[in-house]
Amino acid sequence: MTLSHPPQDTPATTAPLGSLIRGHRLRIGLTQRELADLSTISVRAIRDLEKGKAQRPRTDTVRLMADALRLGPRARAALEAAARSGSRADGDVRRLSMERAAPPVPLYPLVGRDAETGVLVEELGSGAERLVTVVGLSGVGKTRLALEAAARLHDAGLPVLWHYGDGVTADCLRPDHEPMPQLADECARFLRGGGASEEVLPALADALAALDDDGGSSVRGAAVLVLDGADTAALDFGRLSRLLRAFPGLRLLITGERPWSVPGERLFLLSPLEAPDPAAGHPDAPAVRFFLSQLRRVRPDIVPDEQALADVAWICHRLDGHPAALGAAASWLTVCDLSTLRNIVDSDPAPLLDHLAGGPDGSRLQVRVSRTLAALPAPYRALIGDLGEVGDGEFLLQDVVRLTGRPLPECGRLIRELLVGGVIRTSADGGRSAFRVLCVVRAAAGATAGV
C-alpha cells in the first residue's frame, strides 16, 4: 500500500509541494475555488501549484496560502521549505501524512465523561495498556467517548488511525479520503484475517518510521489505532500479536458490544451517565446536564425553572441516564411539554425510545437492545425478567441468589456478565451495592414478551 504519492501528471521533483497544498486543502474540506477565495490567489495558480507546474511560488503567495489553510507553525515551516527548495524528500511527505492522522471531529461537546476519558487517555498515552476494549449497551456513548479520548491523545502528539465498523453512525465529521483513513481500514482488514491485507505491515512500518526520523515521539512508532464498532468475534488474536510485536509503540482502542476476551485485553465497562434519585439531590448530575443540552437543541425557547429541573431530574433517573434514551425522550418535547413527558415516562416509557427525528430508523435503539437480549442465554433473559419485578428494577446480589438458587460465586459471575453486556448498571442510591435493570432493557424485554 502506498501512503502518499504525487499526482500522476506531476514531475517528481515538484510533486511534494503540490501534495502538501492539496493534502492540507482536503484536510479542512476546501475546494480549489474556496481556497482561492480565502487566499486571494487565483484558482489557476492553485491548480498549477498542486499539479507541480508552478515550482517556486513567491514568498507572499506561500504566506497567503498558509494563512488560508490555517497551518500551524510546523506545517507552515514545512510548506515554506518545500517552496524554497522546489522539492522535498519523500520521507518528509510521509511524515506529514502520518502527523496529519487525526480522529473524526465530533459535532457536539462531551458531557459527563471526564473520569472515563481521563483513564483512557492516561492508559493509552503512557502505553500502560496497549489493547483497550470499551463495551456497553448500544447508545451508551462508546463512540463519543472514544472520539474524545482519541482527540486528546492526538493533541498530545499521537497520530490516530480511525476505522469505522459496519453500521456505525456518529455525529462527527469524518476525515478526507487520504492515505491515513485507508491505512486504518487496511489494519482492520488485517486483524480480520483478510488475505491481501498482509501488505499493511510494511506500509504501517513505513509511516511510523517516518515519525522516528524527525524524533517526533519518545516511543518508537507511537500511534493509536481505533476500531470503532468492531465485531470482536471476527478478529484474529494471532494477527493482533504480530501487529503488537512488530510495532511496540502501537496501541489499540476498540469499541464494541462484547469483549474480545484475549490475553492482555483491558476491559473498559461503560455505564450510562450518573442519574441519582432526585430525592437525594445532585441537581448537576451528568445525566441532567446531558438532557438539558438536548433540550436546548430541541426547544431553545424553554428556560427551565425549579419545577422543570425537577421534572428533568426525574426523567433522567427513570431512564437510568442512558444517553440514547435521553436523546430520544428529549425529541418528544417538540410535541409535548416537560410535565407531560414526565407523566409518560412514569406510566410507559417504551414509546419514548423512538426518536421523533430518526425517521424510519427512529426505533433502532429498541431493535439493537432486543438483539443484545436475544444473544444472551435463556436463563439470563429469564433472570432479567424476574429482576425487572424487584424494586422497580433495582436489586442486590442476595436477590440473584434467592431467585436462581445458585451458589454465591456463580451469582457474582452472572451479575458481572450482565454488567459486561450493559443490560444492568450499578446503583449508588442509598449507599448500597445495588444494581438496576436498565429501563431500555425492560422495555425491550416487555416488547419481546408481548410478541
Secondary structure, 3 states (H helix, E strand, C coil): CCCCCCCCCCCCCCHHHHHHHHHHHHHCCCCHHHHHHHHCCCHHHHHHHHHCCCCCCCHHHHHHHHHHCCCCHHHHHHHHHHHHHCCCCHHHHHHHHHHCCCCCEECCCCCCCHHHHHHHHHHHHHCCCCEEEEECCCCCCHHHHHHHHHHHHHHCCCCEEEEECCCCCCCEECCCCCHHHHHHHHHHHHHCCCHHHHHHHHHHHHHHHHHHHCCCCCCCCCEEEEEECCCHHHCCHHHHHHHHHHCCCEEEEEEECCCCCCCCCEEEECCCCCCCCHHHCCCCCHHHHHHHHHHHHHCCCCCCCHHHHHHHHHHHHHCCCCHHHHHHHHHHHHCCCHHHHHHHHHHCCHHHHCCCCCHHHCCHHHHHHHHHHHCCCHHHHHHHHHHCCCHHHEECHHHHHHHHCCCHHHHHHHHHHHHHHCCEEEECHHHCCEEEECHHHHHHHHHHHCC
